[in-house]
Amino acid sequence: MTLDLAVRLTEIILGFAFLQQSLEFLRARGIEQKLAFLRVVLAVLLIAGVFPLLIAGALLLTSVLLIWRFRGPYNGGSDAMSVLVLLCVWLSHLAPSTLWQEIAVGYAVLQLILSYFQAGWVKLVNPEWRSGKALREVFGWSAYPVAHSLRHLSERKALLFFASWCVIVAELLFPLAFLNQSTLIAALICAGCFHLANAVLFGLNRFVLAWISAYPLALWFQERLVTLL
């Protein structure tokens, strides 16, 4: 995959991510609603590929305004990830040379790798994750909007113990997927399914597109890495 294609695909997915975020704000009032209308237009233009440098810059500016308004990312990690990837894509358009373009895009991929590995490490050192208790609490009585029909899963201790370790091992081994394109594609499919499952089970829908937007960059990065080794 070429760098230009990877950036374009990322812009399209990011456009849908910002469109999703902005539609949620349309029912707000005041400055949030005005920003939401503006961001809907900008997101559509980003998807269409119209003046990507200008549009990505404008989306970044509105993101900063929302961060200032809410004293931090409104939806935590998912908003932070989408802004980070957008910033790297915007910088790649500003870059004076191919090398700087690759550095900007490579930084986004590095953050993607760290996001999974760090999440796995935090779970590994947490005894409640190692025992499966953390997942039992998530299904049993957490604030996540788990369907009542799924609450009974909190009693399946063996199943949730196995699921906990599957998540821990998969997240910790994610960096090794970059050693081979086939393993990376498999890892990205698994990670994408993981985010989809979290959206369906726990309502964490913003994380899906925020993380998947970086996947084209990861595929380009792996190919570039092979040429350097």
SEPAPA-591530 format. One record per residue (C-alpha): residue number from 1; residue in one letter; x, y, z. Coordinates in steps of 0.5 Angstrom, whole numbers, plus 500, padded with zeros to 3 digits. Layout:
{num = NUM, residu = A, u = X, v = Y, w = Z}
...
//
This chain:
{num = 1, residu = M, u = 500, v = 500, w = 500}
{num = 2, residu = T, u = 503, v = 507, w = 498}
{num = 3, residu = L, u = 503, v = 512, w = 503}
{num = 4, residu = D, u = 498, v = 517, w = 499}
{num = 5, residu = L, u = 493, v = 511, w = 499}
{num = 6, residu = A, u = 494, v = 510, w = 507}
{num = 7, residu = V, u = 493, v = 517, w = 508}
{num = 8, residu = R, u = 487, v = 518, w = 504}
{num = 9, residu = L, u = 484, v = 511, w = 507}
{num = 10, residu = T, u = 485, v = 514, w = 514}
{num = 11, residu = E, u = 482, v = 521, w = 512}
{num = 12, residu = I, u = 476, v = 517, w = 510}
{num = 13, residu = I, u = 475, v = 513, w = 516}
{num = 14, residu = L, u = 477, v = 519, w = 520}
{num = 15, residu = G, u = 471, v = 523, w = 517}
{num = 16, residu = F, u = 466, v = 518, w = 519}
{num = 17, residu = A, u = 469, v = 518, w = 526}
{num = 18, residu = F, u = 468, v = 526, w = 526}
{num = 19, residu = L, u = 461, v = 525, w = 523}
{num = 20, residu = Q, u = 459, v = 520, w = 528}
{num = 21, residu = Q, u = 462, v = 525, w = 534}
{num = 22, residu = S, u = 459, v = 531, w = 531}
{num = 23, residu = L, u = 452, v = 528, w = 530}
{num = 24, residu = E, u = 451, v = 527, w = 537}
{num = 25, residu = F, u = 452, v = 534, w = 539}
{num = 26, residu = L, u = 447, v = 537, w = 534}
{num = 27, residu = R, u = 441, v = 536, w = 539}
{num = 28, residu = A, u = 446, v = 541, w = 544}
{num = 29, residu = R, u = 445, v = 548, w = 544}
{num = 30, residu = G, u = 449, v = 554, w = 544}
{num = 31, residu = I, u = 457, v = 554, w = 542}
{num = 32, residu = E, u = 456, v = 546, w = 542}
{num = 33, residu = Q, u = 451, v = 546, w = 537}
{num = 34, residu = K, u = 454, v = 551, w = 532}
{num = 35, residu = L, u = 461, v = 547, w = 532}
{num = 36, residu = A, u = 457, v = 541, w = 531}
{num = 37, residu = F, u = 454, v = 543, w = 525}
{num = 38, residu = L, u = 461, v = 546, w = 522}
{num = 39, residu = R, u = 464, v = 539, w = 524}
{num = 40, residu = V, u = 459, v = 535, w = 520}
{num = 41, residu = V, u = 460, v = 539, w = 514}
{num = 42, residu = L, u = 468, v = 539, w = 515}
{num = 43, residu = A, u = 467, v = 531, w = 516}
{num = 44, residu = V, u = 464, v = 530, w = 509}
{num = 45, residu = L, u = 469, v = 534, w = 506}
{num = 46, residu = L, u = 474, v = 530, w = 509}
{num = 47, residu = I, u = 471, v = 524, w = 507}
{num = 48, residu = A, u = 470, v = 527, w = 500}
{num = 49, residu = G, u = 478, v = 529, w = 500}
{num = 50, residu = V, u = 476, v = 536, w = 498}
{num = 51, residu = F, u = 483, v = 541, w = 500}
{num = 52, residu = P, u = 485, v = 535, w = 506}
{num = 53, residu = L, u = 490, v = 540, w = 509}
{num = 54, residu = L, u = 485, v = 546, w = 510}
{num = 55, residu = I, u = 479, v = 541, w = 512}
{num = 56, residu = A, u = 484, v = 537, w = 517}
{num = 57, residu = G, u = 486, v = 543, w = 520}
{num = 58, residu = A, u = 479, v = 546, w = 521}
{num = 59, residu = L, u = 477, v = 540, w = 524}
{num = 60, residu = L, u = 483, v = 540, w = 529}
{num = 61, residu = L, u = 481, v = 547, w = 531}
{num = 62, residu = T, u = 474, v = 545, w = 532}
{num = 63, residu = S, u = 477, v = 539, w = 536}
{num = 64, residu = V, u = 481, v = 544, w = 540}
{num = 65, residu = L, u = 475, v = 548, w = 542}
{num = 66, residu = L, u = 471, v = 543, w = 544}
{num = 67, residu = I, u = 477, v = 540, w = 549}
{num = 68, residu = W, u = 478, v = 547, w = 551}
{num = 69, residu = R, u = 470, v = 547, w = 552}
{num = 70, residu = F, u = 470, v = 541, w = 556}
{num = 71, residu = R, u = 477, v = 542, w = 559}
{num = 72, residu = G, u = 479, v = 535, w = 556}
{num = 73, residu = P, u = 477, v = 530, w = 551}
{num = 74, residu = Y, u = 469, v = 530, w = 551}
{num = 75, residu = N, u = 469, v = 522, w = 550}
{num = 76, residu = G, u = 476, v = 520, w = 553}
{num = 77, residu = G, u = 481, v = 516, w = 549}
{num = 78, residu = S, u = 477, v = 515, w = 543}
{num = 79, residu = D, u = 476, v = 523, w = 542}
{num = 80, residu = A, u = 484, v = 523, w = 544}
{num = 81, residu = M, u = 486, v = 518, w = 539}
{num = 82, residu = S, u = 482, v = 521, w = 533}
{num = 83, residu = V, u = 485, v = 528, w = 534}
{num = 84, residu = L, u = 492, v = 525, w = 535}
{num = 85, residu = V, u = 491, v = 521, w = 528}
{num = 86, residu = L, u = 488, v = 527, w = 525}
{num = 87, residu = L, u = 494, v = 531, w = 527}
{num = 88, residu = C, u = 499, v = 526, w = 524}
{num = 89, residu = V, u = 495, v = 526, w = 518}
{num = 90, residu = W, u = 495, v = 534, w = 517}
{num = 91, residu = L, u = 502, v = 534, w = 519}
{num = 92, residu = S, u = 504, v = 529, w = 513}
{num = 93, residu = H, u = 500, v = 534, w = 509}
{num = 94, residu = L, u = 505, v = 540, w = 511}
{num = 95, residu = A, u = 511, v = 536, w = 511}
{num = 96, residu = P, u = 516, v = 539, w = 507}
{num = 97, residu = S, u = 519, v = 532, w = 505}
{num = 98, residu = T, u = 517, v = 525, w = 504}
{num = 99, residu = L, u = 522, v = 523, w = 510}
{num = 100, residu = W, u = 518, v = 528, w = 514}
{num = 101, residu = Q, u = 511, v = 525, w = 512}
{num = 102, residu = E, u = 513, v = 518, w = 514}
{num = 103, residu = I, u = 515, v = 521, w = 521}
{num = 104, residu = A, u = 509, v = 524, w = 522}
{num = 105, residu = V, u = 505, v = 518, w = 520}
{num = 106, residu = G, u = 510, v = 513, w = 523}
{num = 107, residu = Y, u = 508, v = 517, w = 530}
{num = 108, residu = A, u = 501, v = 515, w = 529}
{num = 109, residu = V, u = 502, v = 508, w = 528}
{num = 110, residu = L, u = 507, v = 508, w = 534}
{num = 111, residu = Q, u = 501, v = 511, w = 538}
{num = 112, residu = L, u = 497, v = 505, w = 536}
{num = 113, residu = I, u = 502, v = 500, w = 538}
{num = 114, residu = L, u = 503, v = 503, w = 545}
{num = 115, residu = S, u = 495, v = 504, w = 546}
{num = 116, residu = Y, u = 494, v = 496, w = 545}
{num = 117, residu = F, u = 501, v = 494, w = 549}
{num = 118, residu = Q, u = 500, v = 499, w = 554}
{num = 119, residu = A, u = 492, v = 497, w = 555}
{num = 120, residu = G, u = 495, v = 489, w = 556}
{num = 121, residu = W, u = 500, v = 491, w = 561}
{num = 122, residu = V, u = 495, v = 495, w = 565}
{num = 123, residu = K, u = 491, v = 489, w = 565}
{num = 124, residu = L, u = 497, v = 484, w = 566}
{num = 125, residu = V, u = 499, v = 487, w = 573}
{num = 126, residu = N, u = 492, v = 488, w = 575}
{num = 127, residu = P, u = 490, v = 481, w = 579}
{num = 128, residu = E, u = 482, v = 483, w = 578}
{num = 129, residu = W, u = 484, v = 482, w = 570}
{num = 130, residu = R, u = 488, v = 476, w = 571}
{num = 131, residu = S, u = 483, v = 472, w = 575}
{num = 132, residu = G, u = 477, v = 475, w = 571}
{num = 133, residu = K, u = 474, v = 478, w = 576}
{num = 134, residu = A, u = 474, v = 485, w = 572}
{num = 135, residu = L, u = 470, v = 482, w = 566}
{num = 136, residu = R, u = 465, v = 479, w = 571}
{num = 137, residu = E, u = 464, v = 486, w = 574}
{num = 138, residu = V, u = 463, v = 489, w = 568}
{num = 139, residu = F, u = 458, v = 484, w = 566}
{num = 140, residu = G, u = 455, v = 484, w = 573}
{num = 141, residu = W, u = 454, v = 491, w = 575}
{num = 142, residu = S, u = 458, v = 496, w = 571}
{num = 143, residu = A, u = 455, v = 503, w = 569}
{num = 144, residu = Y, u = 456, v = 500, w = 562}
{num = 145, residu = P, u = 450, v = 499, w = 558}
{num = 146, residu = V, u = 450, v = 492, w = 558}
{num = 147, residu = A, u = 444, v = 488, w = 556}
{num = 148, residu = H, u = 440, v = 485, w = 561}
{num = 149, residu = S, u = 440, v = 478, w = 557}
{num = 150, residu = L, u = 447, v = 478, w = 558}
{num = 151, residu = R, u = 448, v = 480, w = 565}
{num = 152, residu = H, u = 448, v = 472, w = 567}
{num = 153, residu = L, u = 455, v = 472, w = 563}
{num = 154, residu = S, u = 458, v = 475, w = 570}
{num = 155, residu = E, u = 456, v = 468, w = 573}
{num = 156, residu = R, u = 461, v = 464, w = 567}
{num = 157, residu = K, u = 467, v = 465, w = 571}
{num = 158, residu = A, u = 471, v = 460, w = 567}
{num = 159, residu = L, u = 469, v = 463, w = 560}
{num = 160, residu = L, u = 471, v = 470, w = 563}
{num = 161, residu = F, u = 477, v = 468, w = 566}
{num = 162, residu = F, u = 479, v = 465, w = 559}
{num = 163, residu = A, u = 476, v = 471, w = 555}
{num = 164, residu = S, u = 481, v = 476, w = 560}
{num = 165, residu = W, u = 487, v = 472, w = 558}
{num = 166, residu = C, u = 485, v = 472, w = 551}
{num = 167, residu = V, u = 485, v = 480, w = 551}
{num = 168, residu = I, u = 491, v = 481, w = 555}
{num = 169, residu = V, u = 495, v = 476, w = 551}
{num = 170, residu = A, u = 493, v = 479, w = 544}
{num = 171, residu = E, u = 494, v = 486, w = 546}
{num = 172, residu = L, u = 501, v = 485, w = 549}
{num = 173, residu = L, u = 503, v = 481, w = 543}
{num = 174, residu = F, u = 500, v = 486, w = 538}
{num = 175, residu = P, u = 507, v = 489, w = 537}
{num = 176, residu = L, u = 510, v = 483, w = 534}
{num = 177, residu = A, u = 504, v = 482, w = 529}
{num = 178, residu = F, u = 508, v = 488, w = 525}
{num = 179, residu = L, u = 514, v = 482, w = 523}
{num = 180, residu = N, u = 509, v = 480, w = 518}
{num = 181, residu = Q, u = 504, v = 483, w = 513}
{num = 182, residu = S, u = 499, v = 476, w = 514}
{num = 183, residu = T, u = 500, v = 477, w = 522}
{num = 184, residu = L, u = 498, v = 484, w = 522}
{num = 185, residu = I, u = 492, v = 483, w = 517}
{num = 186, residu = A, u = 490, v = 478, w = 522}
{num = 187, residu = A, u = 491, v = 482, w = 528}
{num = 188, residu = L, u = 488, v = 488, w = 525}
{num = 189, residu = I, u = 482, v = 484, w = 524}
{num = 190, residu = C, u = 482, v = 481, w = 531}
{num = 191, residu = A, u = 483, v = 488, w = 534}
{num = 192, residu = G, u = 477, v = 491, w = 529}
{num = 193, residu = C, u = 472, v = 485, w = 532}
{num = 194, residu = F, u = 474, v = 487, w = 539}
{num = 195, residu = H, u = 472, v = 494, w = 538}
{num = 196, residu = L, u = 466, v = 492, w = 535}
{num = 197, residu = A, u = 464, v = 487, w = 540}
{num = 198, residu = N, u = 465, v = 493, w = 545}
{num = 199, residu = A, u = 461, v = 497, w = 541}
{num = 200, residu = V, u = 455, v = 492, w = 541}
{num = 201, residu = L, u = 456, v = 490, w = 548}
{num = 202, residu = F, u = 458, v = 496, w = 552}
{num = 203, residu = G, u = 456, v = 502, w = 548}
{num = 204, residu = L, u = 463, v = 504, w = 546}
{num = 205, residu = N, u = 461, v = 506, w = 539}
{num = 206, residu = R, u = 466, v = 511, w = 538}
{num = 207, residu = F, u = 472, v = 507, w = 539}
{num = 208, residu = V, u = 471, v = 503, w = 533}
{num = 209, residu = L, u = 472, v = 508, w = 528}
{num = 210, residu = A, u = 477, v = 512, w = 532}
{num = 211, residu = W, u = 482, v = 506, w = 532}
{num = 212, residu = I, u = 480, v = 503, w = 525}
{num = 213, residu = S, u = 482, v = 510, w = 522}
{num = 214, residu = A, u = 490, v = 508, w = 524}
{num = 215, residu = Y, u = 489, v = 501, w = 521}
{num = 216, residu = P, u = 491, v = 503, w = 513}
{num = 217, residu = L, u = 497, v = 507, w = 516}
{num = 218, residu = A, u = 499, v = 501, w = 520}
{num = 219, residu = L, u = 499, v = 497, w = 514}
{num = 220, residu = W, u = 503, v = 502, w = 510}
{num = 221, residu = F, u = 508, v = 502, w = 516}
{num = 222, residu = Q, u = 509, v = 495, w = 516}
{num = 223, residu = E, u = 511, v = 495, w = 509}
{num = 224, residu = R, u = 516, v = 500, w = 510}
{num = 225, residu = L, u = 519, v = 497, w = 516}
{num = 226, residu = V, u = 520, v = 491, w = 511}
{num = 227, residu = T, u = 524, v = 495, w = 506}
{num = 228, residu = L, u = 528, v = 498, w = 512}
{num = 229, residu = L, u = 530, v = 491, w = 515}
//
